[in-house]
Amino acid sequence: MVIIIISLVLILLGILQLYLTYRYSQNIKKLKIRPTTAPFAIWSGVVFGIFFIVSPILVMIGNVKAISNAGHVMSIIGGILFWIAAIFALVRANKMRKQLKTQNKP
């Protein structure tokens, strides 16, 4: 019974994480100058939200072996997504640097 309650709480936290990530991405779109870490924050929010939804479901199903495999797969996917976000942030930082350079601002 305790496992089911904890699992439901984690699923709700995962849904909340996905919702807050969605709201953050919508607020970022409204800004003129976007933070360079925004892609990283959005991707990490999505990864953690999905992880907090999928893992408790696997626990409630009782497939413990799938949980260990899912954790390994999620860490690989998370690492790839973090690298993609880092590349986007680097590209955005270079664009901002070039823009500031043309405006003669330090």
Backbone atoms as SQL, in Angstrom:
CREATE TABLE atoms (id INTEGER PRIMARY KEY, chain TEXT, resi INTEGER, resn TEXT, atom TEXT, x REAL, y REAL, z REAL);
INSERT INTO atoms VALUES
  (1, 'A', 1, 'MET', 'N', 0.818, -1.197, 0.000),
  (2, 'A', 1, 'MET', 'CA', 0.000, 0.000, 0.000),
  (3, 'A', 1, 'MET', 'C', 0.863, 1.263, 0.000),
  (4, 'A', 2, 'VAL', 'N', 1.943, 1.238, 0.769),
  (5, 'A', 2, 'VAL', 'CA', 2.836, 2.395, 0.838),
  (6, 'A', 2, 'VAL', 'C', 3.503, 2.627, -0.517),
  (7, 'A', 3, 'ILE', 'N', 3.865, 1.542, -1.200),
  (8, 'A', 3, 'ILE', 'CA', 4.521, 1.666, -2.499),
  (9, 'A', 3, 'ILE', 'C', 3.579, 2.325, -3.510),
  (10, 'A', 4, 'ILE', 'N', 2.314, 1.982, -3.454),
  (11, 'A', 4, 'ILE', 'CA', 1.339, 2.564, -4.378),
  (12, 'A', 4, 'ILE', 'C', 1.176, 4.061, -4.107),
  (13, 'A', 5, 'ILE', 'N', 1.124, 4.450, -2.849),
  (14, 'A', 5, 'ILE', 'CA', 0.983, 5.873, -2.501),
  (15, 'A', 5, 'ILE', 'C', 2.211, 6.656, -2.957),
  (16, 'A', 6, 'ILE', 'N', 3.400, 6.111, -2.686),
  (17, 'A', 6, 'ILE', 'CA', 4.633, 6.783, -3.112),
  (18, 'A', 6, 'ILE', 'C', 4.696, 6.870, -4.635),
  (19, 'A', 7, 'SER', 'N', 4.283, 5.791, -5.311),
  (20, 'A', 7, 'SER', 'CA', 4.287, 5.793, -6.773),
  (21, 'A', 7, 'SER', 'C', 3.336, 6.845, -7.326),
  (22, 'A', 8, 'LEU', 'N', 2.155, 6.955, -6.743),
  (23, 'A', 8, 'LEU', 'CA', 1.203, 7.961, -7.213),
  (24, 'A', 8, 'LEU', 'C', 1.720, 9.376, -6.980),
  (25, 'A', 9, 'VAL', 'N', 2.366, 9.597, -5.842),
  (26, 'A', 9, 'VAL', 'CA', 2.945, 10.917, -5.564),
  (27, 'A', 9, 'VAL', 'C', 4.037, 11.231, -6.589),
  (28, 'A', 10, 'LEU', 'N', 4.882, 10.252, -6.911),
  (29, 'A', 10, 'LEU', 'CA', 5.937, 10.481, -7.900),
  (30, 'A', 10, 'LEU', 'C', 5.362, 10.727, -9.289),
  (31, 'A', 11, 'ILE', 'N', 4.295, 10.035, -9.636),
  (32, 'A', 11, 'ILE', 'CA', 3.649, 10.279, -10.930),
  (33, 'A', 11, 'ILE', 'C', 3.086, 11.702, -10.978),
  (34, 'A', 12, 'LEU', 'N', 2.461, 12.121, -9.906),
  (35, 'A', 12, 'LEU', 'CA', 1.945, 13.501, -9.853),
  (36, 'A', 12, 'LEU', 'C', 3.071, 14.526, -9.944),
  (37, 'A', 13, 'LEU', 'N', 4.189, 14.241, -9.292),
  (38, 'A', 13, 'LEU', 'CA', 5.340, 15.152, -9.398),
  (39, 'A', 13, 'LEU', 'C', 5.899, 15.172, -10.819),
  (40, 'A', 14, 'GLY', 'N', 5.895, 14.027, -11.497),
  (41, 'A', 14, 'GLY', 'CA', 6.334, 13.984, -12.893),
  (42, 'A', 14, 'GLY', 'C', 5.430, 14.797, -13.800),
  (43, 'A', 15, 'ILE', 'N', 4.128, 14.686, -13.576),
  (44, 'A', 15, 'ILE', 'CA', 3.176, 15.474, -14.367),
  (45, 'A', 15, 'ILE', 'C', 3.360, 16.965, -14.077),
  (46, 'A', 16, 'LEU', 'N', 3.549, 17.305, -12.810),
  (47, 'A', 16, 'LEU', 'CA', 3.800, 18.700, -12.435),
  (48, 'A', 16, 'LEU', 'C', 5.088, 19.210, -13.097),
  (49, 'A', 17, 'GLN', 'N', 6.120, 18.388, -13.119),
  (50, 'A', 17, 'GLN', 'CA', 7.385, 18.778, -13.753),
  (51, 'A', 17, 'GLN', 'C', 7.190, 19.049, -15.236),
  (52, 'A', 18, 'LEU', 'N', 6.454, 18.186, -15.921),
  (53, 'A', 18, 'LEU', 'CA', 6.199, 18.404, -17.350),
  (54, 'A', 18, 'LEU', 'C', 5.379, 19.676, -17.577),
  (55, 'A', 19, 'TYR', 'N', 4.403, 19.928, -16.719),
  (56, 'A', 19, 'TYR', 'CA', 3.592, 21.139, -16.850),
  (57, 'A', 19, 'TYR', 'C', 4.432, 22.395, -16.624),
  (58, 'A', 20, 'LEU', 'N', 5.259, 22.381, -15.575),
  (59, 'A', 20, 'LEU', 'CA', 6.102, 23.546, -15.299),
  (60, 'A', 20, 'LEU', 'C', 7.131, 23.767, -16.412),
  (61, 'A', 21, 'THR', 'N', 7.632, 22.681, -16.983),
  (62, 'A', 21, 'THR', 'CA', 8.560, 22.810, -18.110),
  (63, 'A', 21, 'THR', 'C', 7.859, 23.415, -19.314),
  (64, 'A', 22, 'TYR', 'N', 6.629, 23.002, -19.555),
  (65, 'A', 22, 'TYR', 'CA', 5.846, 23.578, -20.654),
  (66, 'A', 22, 'TYR', 'C', 5.617, 25.072, -20.436),
  (67, 'A', 23, 'ARG', 'N', 5.215, 25.449, -19.214),
  (68, 'A', 23, 'ARG', 'CA', 4.999, 26.867, -18.911),
  (69, 'A', 23, 'ARG', 'C', 6.288, 27.669, -19.078),
  (70, 'A', 24, 'TYR', 'N', 7.407, 27.108, -18.633),
  (71, 'A', 24, 'TYR', 'CA', 8.692, 27.790, -18.768),
  (72, 'A', 24, 'TYR', 'C', 9.034, 28.001, -20.239),
  (73, 'A', 25, 'SER', 'N', 8.812, 26.971, -21.058),
  (74, 'A', 25, 'SER', 'CA', 9.133, 27.117, -22.476),
  (75, 'A', 25, 'SER', 'C', 8.243, 28.163, -23.138),
  (76, 'A', 26, 'GLN', 'N', 6.988, 28.255, -22.724),
  (77, 'A', 26, 'GLN', 'CA', 6.100, 29.275, -23.278),
  (78, 'A', 26, 'GLN', 'C', 6.527, 30.677, -22.846),
  (79, 'A', 27, 'ASN', 'N', 6.988, 30.824, -21.610),
  (80, 'A', 27, 'ASN', 'CA', 7.461, 32.126, -21.134),
  (81, 'A', 27, 'ASN', 'C', 8.758, 32.534, -21.823),
  (82, 'A', 28, 'ILE', 'N', 9.611, 31.563, -22.102),
  (83, 'A', 28, 'ILE', 'CA', 10.879, 31.864, -22.786),
  (84, 'A', 28, 'ILE', 'C', 10.621, 32.365, -24.205),
  (85, 'A', 29, 'LYS', 'N', 9.606, 31.814, -24.865),
  (86, 'A', 29, 'LYS', 'CA', 9.301, 32.238, -26.230),
  (87, 'A', 29, 'LYS', 'C', 8.905, 33.709, -26.291),
  (88, 'A', 30, 'LYS', 'N', 8.359, 34.243, -25.197),
  (89, 'A', 30, 'LYS', 'CA', 7.915, 35.636, -25.172),
  (90, 'A', 30, 'LYS', 'C', 9.060, 36.626, -24.993),
  (91, 'A', 31, 'LEU', 'N', 10.209, 36.164, -24.509),
  (92, 'A', 31, 'LEU', 'CA', 11.338, 37.057, -24.248),
  (93, 'A', 31, 'LEU', 'C', 12.072, 37.405, -25.533),
  (94, 'A', 32, 'LYS', 'N', 12.608, 38.629, -25.601),
  (95, 'A', 32, 'LYS', 'CA', 13.422, 39.019, -26.746),
  (96, 'A', 32, 'LYS', 'C', 14.769, 38.300, -26.713),
  (97, 'A', 33, 'ILE', 'N', 15.427, 38.358, -25.566),
  (98, 'A', 33, 'ILE', 'CA', 16.728, 37.711, -25.402),
  (99, 'A', 33, 'ILE', 'C', 16.519, 36.484, -24.532),
  (100, 'A', 34, 'ARG', 'N', 16.766, 35.325, -25.128),
  (101, 'A', 34, 'ARG', 'CA', 16.552, 34.078, -24.398),
  (102, 'A', 34, 'ARG', 'C', 17.814, 33.689, -23.648),
  (103, 'A', 35, 'PRO', 'N', 17.656, 33.146, -22.454),
  (104, 'A', 35, 'PRO', 'CA', 18.835, 32.672, -21.714),
  (105, 'A', 35, 'PRO', 'C', 19.508, 31.526, -22.468),
  (106, 'A', 36, 'THR', 'N', 20.825, 31.481, -22.389),
  (107, 'A', 36, 'THR', 'CA', 21.546, 30.429, -23.112),
  (108, 'A', 36, 'THR', 'C', 21.333, 29.061, -22.488),
  (109, 'A', 37, 'THR', 'N', 20.920, 29.016, -21.252),
  (110, 'A', 37, 'THR', 'CA', 20.700, 27.729, -20.592),
  (111, 'A', 37, 'THR', 'C', 19.265, 27.231, -20.730),
  (112, 'A', 38, 'ALA', 'N', 18.426, 27.944, -21.459),
  (113, 'A', 38, 'ALA', 'CA', 17.021, 27.551, -21.590),
  (114, 'A', 38, 'ALA', 'C', 16.851, 26.169, -22.232),
  (115, 'A', 39, 'PRO', 'N', 17.560, 25.844, -23.316),
  (116, 'A', 39, 'PRO', 'CA', 17.381, 24.493, -23.874),
  (117, 'A', 39, 'PRO', 'C', 17.753, 23.391, -22.886),
  (118, 'A', 40, 'PHE', 'N', 18.814, 23.608, -22.134),
  (119, 'A', 40, 'PHE', 'CA', 19.226, 22.630, -21.133),
  (120, 'A', 40, 'PHE', 'C', 18.148, 22.464, -20.064),
  (121, 'A', 41, 'ALA', 'N', 17.580, 23.565, -19.618),
  (122, 'A', 41, 'ALA', 'CA', 16.540, 23.508, -18.588),
  (123, 'A', 41, 'ALA', 'C', 15.292, 22.805, -19.109),
  (124, 'A', 42, 'ILE', 'N', 14.931, 23.067, -20.342),
  (125, 'A', 42, 'ILE', 'CA', 13.736, 22.449, -20.904),
  (126, 'A', 42, 'ILE', 'C', 13.938, 20.952, -21.089),
  (127, 'A', 43, 'TRP', 'N', 15.077, 20.556, -21.666),
  (128, 'A', 43, 'TRP', 'CA', 15.332, 19.137, -21.876),
  (129, 'A', 43, 'TRP', 'C', 15.442, 18.388, -20.554),
  (130, 'A', 44, 'SER', 'N', 16.122, 18.973, -19.587),
  (131, 'A', 44, 'SER', 'CA', 16.254, 18.276, -18.310),
  (132, 'A', 44, 'SER', 'C', 14.901, 18.164, -17.616),
  (133, 'A', 45, 'GLY', 'N', 14.054, 19.177, -17.751),
  (134, 'A', 45, 'GLY', 'CA', 12.711, 19.102, -17.182),
  (135, 'A', 45, 'GLY', 'C', 11.887, 17.996, -17.814),
  (136, 'A', 46, 'VAL', 'N', 12.000, 17.849, -19.127),
  (137, 'A', 46, 'VAL', 'CA', 11.269, 16.793, -19.826),
  (138, 'A', 46, 'VAL', 'C', 11.787, 15.414, -19.404),
  (139, 'A', 47, 'VAL', 'N', 13.112, 15.270, -19.342),
  (140, 'A', 47, 'VAL', 'CA', 13.696, 13.976, -18.973),
  (141, 'A', 47, 'VAL', 'C', 13.292, 13.586, -17.563),
  (142, 'A', 48, 'PHE', 'N', 13.408, 14.501, -16.611),
  (143, 'A', 48, 'PHE', 'CA', 13.031, 14.187, -15.230),
  (144, 'A', 48, 'PHE', 'C', 11.529, 13.922, -15.106),
  (145, 'A', 49, 'GLY', 'N', 10.718, 14.682, -15.818),
  (146, 'A', 49, 'GLY', 'CA', 9.275, 14.460, -15.769),
  (147, 'A', 49, 'GLY', 'C', 8.888, 13.084, -16.277),
  (148, 'A', 50, 'ILE', 'N', 9.460, 12.698, -17.413),
  (149, 'A', 50, 'ILE', 'CA', 9.166, 11.370, -17.962),
  (150, 'A', 50, 'ILE', 'C', 9.684, 10.277, -17.041),
  (151, 'A', 51, 'PHE', 'N', 10.864, 10.483, -16.471),
  (152, 'A', 51, 'PHE', 'CA', 11.437, 9.486, -15.564),
  (153, 'A', 51, 'PHE', 'C', 10.551, 9.294, -14.337),
  (154, 'A', 52, 'PHE', 'N', 10.019, 10.402, -13.782),
  (155, 'A', 52, 'PHE', 'CA', 9.173, 10.303, -12.597),
  (156, 'A', 52, 'PHE', 'C', 7.784, 9.754, -12.910),
  (157, 'A', 53, 'ILE', 'N', 7.426, 9.676, -14.167),
  (158, 'A', 53, 'ILE', 'CA', 6.157, 9.052, -14.537),
  (159, 'A', 53, 'ILE', 'C', 6.360, 7.569, -14.853),
  (160, 'A', 54, 'VAL', 'N', 7.400, 7.253, -15.612),
  (161, 'A', 54, 'VAL', 'CA', 7.610, 5.877, -16.070),
  (162, 'A', 54, 'VAL', 'C', 8.089, 4.961, -14.947),
  (163, 'A', 55, 'SER', 'N', 9.024, 5.412, -14.140),
  (164, 'A', 55, 'SER', 'CA', 9.589, 4.552, -13.091),
  (165, 'A', 55, 'SER', 'C', 8.543, 4.052, -12.085),
  (166, 'A', 56, 'PRO', 'N', 7.681, 4.911, -11.537),
  (167, 'A', 56, 'PRO', 'CA', 6.671, 4.398, -10.607),
  (168, 'A', 56, 'PRO', 'C', 5.681, 3.432, -11.266),
  (169, 'A', 57, 'ILE', 'N', 5.388, 3.663, -12.543),
  (170, 'A', 57, 'ILE', 'CA', 4.497, 2.731, -13.240),
  (171, 'A', 57, 'ILE', 'C', 5.145, 1.355, -13.313),
  (172, 'A', 58, 'LEU', 'N', 6.438, 1.312, -13.617),
  (173, 'A', 58, 'LEU', 'CA', 7.142, 0.030, -13.659),
  (174, 'A', 58, 'LEU', 'C', 7.190, -0.617, -12.287),
  (175, 'A', 59, 'VAL', 'N', 7.329, 0.184, -11.239),
  (176, 'A', 59, 'VAL', 'CA', 7.334, -0.367, -9.876),
  (177, 'A', 59, 'VAL', 'C', 5.965, -0.959, -9.554),
  (178, 'A', 60, 'MET', 'N', 4.886, -0.257, -9.912),
  (179, 'A', 60, 'MET', 'CA', 3.544, -0.763, -9.610),
  (180, 'A', 60, 'MET', 'C', 3.233, -2.031, -10.408),
  (181, 'A', 61, 'ILE', 'N', 3.773, -2.116, -11.627),
  (182, 'A', 61, 'ILE', 'CA', 3.573, -3.321, -12.421),
  (183, 'A', 61, 'ILE', 'C', 4.337, -4.482, -11.791),
  (184, 'A', 62, 'GLY', 'N', 5.467, -4.156, -11.172),
  (185, 'A', 62, 'GLY', 'CA', 6.251, -5.187, -10.520),
  (186, 'A', 62, 'GLY', 'C', 7.409, -5.691, -11.349),
  (187, 'A', 63, 'ASN', 'N', 7.735, -4.997, -12.391),
  (188, 'A', 63, 'ASN', 'CA', 8.811, -5.422, -13.266),
  (189, 'A', 63, 'ASN', 'C', 10.098, -4.739, -12.818),
  (190, 'A', 64, 'VAL', 'N', 10.747, -5.312, -11.816),
  (191, 'A', 64, 'VAL', 'CA', 11.941, -4.705, -11.239),
  (192, 'A', 64, 'VAL', 'C', 13.114, -4.748, -12.213),
  (193, 'A', 65, 'LYS', 'N', 13.233, -5.808, -12.984),
  (194, 'A', 65, 'LYS', 'CA', 14.322, -5.906, -13.951),
  (195, 'A', 65, 'LYS', 'C', 14.188, -4.818, -15.016),
  (196, 'A', 66, 'ALA', 'N', 12.963, -4.525, -15.412),
  (197, 'A', 66, 'ALA', 'CA', 12.739, -3.463, -16.397),
  (198, 'A', 66, 'ALA', 'C', 13.111, -2.101, -15.829),
  (199, 'A', 67, 'ILE', 'N', 12.974, -1.955, -14.506),
  (200, 'A', 67, 'ILE', 'CA', 13.336, -0.679, -13.878),
  (201, 'A', 67, 'ILE', 'C', 14.829, -0.438, -14.000),
  (202, 'A', 68, 'SER', 'N', 15.625, -1.463, -13.747),
  (203, 'A', 68, 'SER', 'CA', 17.075, -1.278, -13.857),
  (204, 'A', 68, 'SER', 'C', 17.476, -1.021, -15.299),
  (205, 'A', 69, 'ASN', 'N', 16.848, -1.705, -16.246),
  (206, 'A', 69, 'ASN', 'CA', 17.128, -1.452, -17.662),
  (207, 'A', 69, 'ASN', 'C', 16.627, -0.074, -18.073),
  (208, 'A', 70, 'ALA', 'N', 15.459, 0.315, -17.580),
  (209, 'A', 70, 'ALA', 'CA', 14.903, 1.626, -17.924),
  (210, 'A', 70, 'ALA', 'C', 15.784, 2.738, -17.370),
  (211, 'A', 71, 'GLY', 'N', 16.320, 2.536, -16.171),
  (212, 'A', 71, 'GLY', 'CA', 17.210, 3.542, -15.603),
  (213, 'A', 71, 'GLY', 'C', 18.461, 3.713, -16.445),
  (214, 'A', 72, 'HIS', 'N', 18.987, 2.612, -16.927),
  (215, 'A', 72, 'HIS', 'CA', 20.177, 2.670, -17.777),
  (216, 'A', 72, 'HIS', 'C', 19.855, 3.370, -19.098),
  (217, 'A', 73, 'VAL', 'N', 18.740, 3.004, -19.708),
  (218, 'A', 73, 'VAL', 'CA', 18.336, 3.620, -20.975),
  (219, 'A', 73, 'VAL', 'C', 18.032, 5.103, -20.777),
  (220, 'A', 74, 'MET', 'N', 17.344, 5.437, -19.675),
  (221, 'A', 74, 'MET', 'CA', 17.021, 6.838, -19.413),
  (222, 'A', 74, 'MET', 'C', 18.282, 7.671, -19.184),
  (223, 'A', 75, 'SER', 'N', 19.287, 7.089, -18.541),
  (224, 'A', 75, 'SER', 'CA', 20.525, 7.844, -18.332),
  (225, 'A', 75, 'SER', 'C', 21.237, 8.088, -19.653),
  (226, 'A', 76, 'ILE', 'N', 21.205, 7.120, -20.556),
  (227, 'A', 76, 'ILE', 'CA', 21.813, 7.309, -21.872),
  (228, 'A', 76, 'ILE', 'C', 21.052, 8.365, -22.664),
  (229, 'A', 77, 'ILE', 'N', 19.728, 8.265, -22.678),
  (230, 'A', 77, 'ILE', 'CA', 18.911, 9.245, -23.398),
  (231, 'A', 77, 'ILE', 'C', 19.079, 10.632, -22.781),
  (232, 'A', 78, 'GLY', 'N', 19.093, 10.684, -21.449),
  (233, 'A', 78, 'GLY', 'CA', 19.295, 11.967, -20.778),
  (234, 'A', 78, 'GLY', 'C', 20.633, 12.586, -21.125),
  (235, 'A', 79, 'GLY', 'N', 21.674, 11.770, -21.162),
  (236, 'A', 79, 'GLY', 'CA', 23.004, 12.275, -21.537),
  (237, 'A', 79, 'GLY', 'C', 23.016, 12.833, -22.954),
  (238, 'A', 80, 'ILE', 'N', 22.389, 12.116, -23.868),
  (239, 'A', 80, 'ILE', 'CA', 22.324, 12.595, -25.257),
  (240, 'A', 80, 'ILE', 'C', 21.541, 13.903, -25.342),
  (241, 'A', 81, 'LEU', 'N', 20.418, 13.970, -24.632),
  (242, 'A', 81, 'LEU', 'CA', 19.616, 15.193, -24.655),
  (243, 'A', 81, 'LEU', 'C', 20.360, 16.367, -24.020),
  (244, 'A', 82, 'PHE', 'N', 21.125, 16.104, -22.962),
  (245, 'A', 82, 'PHE', 'CA', 21.904, 17.167, -22.344),
  (246, 'A', 82, 'PHE', 'C', 22.980, 17.680, -23.300),
  (247, 'A', 83, 'TRP', 'N', 23.616, 16.799, -24.068),
  (248, 'A', 83, 'TRP', 'CA', 24.608, 17.234, -25.042),
  (249, 'A', 83, 'TRP', 'C', 23.957, 18.062, -26.144),
  (250, 'A', 84, 'ILE', 'N', 22.776, 17.658, -26.588),
  (251, 'A', 84, 'ILE', 'CA', 22.060, 18.431, -27.608),
  (252, 'A', 84, 'ILE', 'C', 21.726, 19.820, -27.067),
  (253, 'A', 85, 'ALA', 'N', 21.259, 19.891, -25.830),
  (254, 'A', 85, 'ALA', 'CA', 20.948, 21.188, -25.221),
  (255, 'A', 85, 'ALA', 'C', 22.205, 22.038, -25.083),
  (256, 'A', 86, 'ALA', 'N', 23.324, 21.413, -24.746),
  (257, 'A', 86, 'ALA', 'CA', 24.580, 22.157, -24.629),
  (258, 'A', 86, 'ALA', 'C', 25.011, 22.718, -25.979),
  (259, 'A', 87, 'ILE', 'N', 24.808, 21.955, -27.026),
  (260, 'A', 87, 'ILE', 'CA', 25.161, 22.436, -28.371),
  (261, 'A', 87, 'ILE', 'C', 24.281, 23.621, -28.749),
  (262, 'A', 88, 'PHE', 'N', 22.970, 23.518, -28.472),
  (263, 'A', 88, 'PHE', 'CA', 22.069, 24.646, -28.745),
  (264, 'A', 88, 'PHE', 'C', 22.481, 25.885, -27.956),
  (265, 'A', 89, 'ALA', 'N', 22.859, 25.694, -26.701),
  (266, 'A', 89, 'ALA', 'CA', 23.279, 26.821, -25.869),
  (267, 'A', 89, 'ALA', 'C', 24.562, 27.441, -26.420),
  (268, 'A', 90, 'LEU', 'N', 25.489, 26.624, -26.885),
  (269, 'A', 90, 'LEU', 'CA', 26.739, 27.130, -27.453),
  (270, 'A', 90, 'LEU', 'C', 26.486, 27.917, -28.726),
  (271, 'A', 91, 'VAL', 'N', 25.612, 27.412, -29.574),
  (272, 'A', 91, 'VAL', 'CA', 25.281, 28.123, -30.814),
  (273, 'A', 91, 'VAL', 'C', 24.631, 29.465, -30.490),
  (274, 'A', 92, 'ARG', 'N', 23.726, 29.457, -29.516),
  (275, 'A', 92, 'ARG', 'CA', 23.056, 30.707, -29.117),
  (276, 'A', 92, 'ARG', 'C', 24.061, 31.706, -28.525),
  (277, 'A', 93, 'ALA', 'N', 24.995, 31.215, -27.728),
  (278, 'A', 93, 'ALA', 'CA', 26.003, 32.098, -27.138),
  (279, 'A', 93, 'ALA', 'C', 26.894, 32.709, -28.216),
  (280, 'A', 94, 'ASN', 'N', 27.239, 31.923, -29.230),
  (281, 'A', 94, 'ASN', 'CA', 28.057, 32.455, -30.323),
  (282, 'A', 94, 'ASN', 'C', 27.311, 33.521, -31.113),
  (283, 'A', 95, 'LYS', 'N', 26.005, 33.314, -31.331),
  (284, 'A', 95, 'LYS', 'CA', 25.211, 34.330, -32.025),
  (285, 'A', 95, 'LYS', 'C', 25.162, 35.622, -31.218),
  (286, 'A', 96, 'MET', 'N', 24.976, 35.493, -29.903),
  (287, 'A', 96, 'MET', 'CA', 24.937, 36.677, -29.051),
  (288, 'A', 96, 'MET', 'C', 26.291, 37.378, -29.039),
  (289, 'A', 97, 'ARG', 'N', 27.381, 36.610, -29.013),
  (290, 'A', 97, 'ARG', 'CA', 28.720, 37.195, -29.011),
  (291, 'A', 97, 'ARG', 'C', 28.962, 37.971, -30.295),
  (292, 'A', 98, 'LYS', 'N', 28.588, 37.403, -31.435),
  (293, 'A', 98, 'LYS', 'CA', 28.771, 38.092, -32.710),
  (294, 'A', 98, 'LYS', 'C', 27.912, 39.349, -32.790),
  (295, 'A', 99, 'GLN', 'N', 26.698, 39.264, -32.260),
  (296, 'A', 99, 'GLN', 'CA', 25.819, 40.423, -32.272),
  (297, 'A', 99, 'GLN', 'C', 26.393, 41.546, -31.408),
  (298, 'A', 100, 'LEU', 'N', 26.907, 41.205, -30.252),
  (299, 'A', 100, 'LEU', 'CA', 27.501, 42.219, -29.382),
  (300, 'A', 100, 'LEU', 'C', 28.779, 42.787, -30.013),
  (301, 'A', 101, 'LYS', 'N', 29.519, 41.945, -30.705),
  (302, 'A', 101, 'LYS', 'CA', 30.752, 42.401, -31.347),
  (303, 'A', 101, 'LYS', 'C', 30.456, 43.414, -32.445),
  (304, 'A', 102, 'THR', 'N', 29.380, 43.203, -33.191),
  (305, 'A', 102, 'THR', 'CA', 29.027, 44.163, -34.257),
  (306, 'A', 102, 'THR', 'C', 28.503, 45.460, -33.689),
  (307, 'A', 103, 'GLN', 'N', 27.978, 45.431, -32.466),
  (308, 'A', 103, 'GLN', 'CA', 27.495, 46.637, -31.812),
  (309, 'A', 103, 'GLN', 'C', 28.595, 47.322, -30.989),
  (310, 'A', 104, 'ASN', 'N', 29.793, 46.777, -31.010),
  (311, 'A', 104, 'ASN', 'CA', 30.956, 47.299, -30.271),
  (312, 'A', 104, 'ASN', 'C', 30.702, 47.362, -28.766),
  (313, 'A', 105, 'LYS', 'N', 30.041, 46.349, -28.239),
  (314, 'A', 105, 'LYS', 'CA', 29.828, 46.257, -26.799),
  (315, 'A', 105, 'LYS', 'C', 30.702, 45.126, -26.255),
  (316, 'A', 106, 'PRO', 'N', 31.271, 45.318, -25.070),
  (317, 'A', 106, 'PRO', 'CA', 32.116, 44.255, -24.507),
  (318, 'A', 106, 'PRO', 'C', 31.289, 43.085, -24.025);
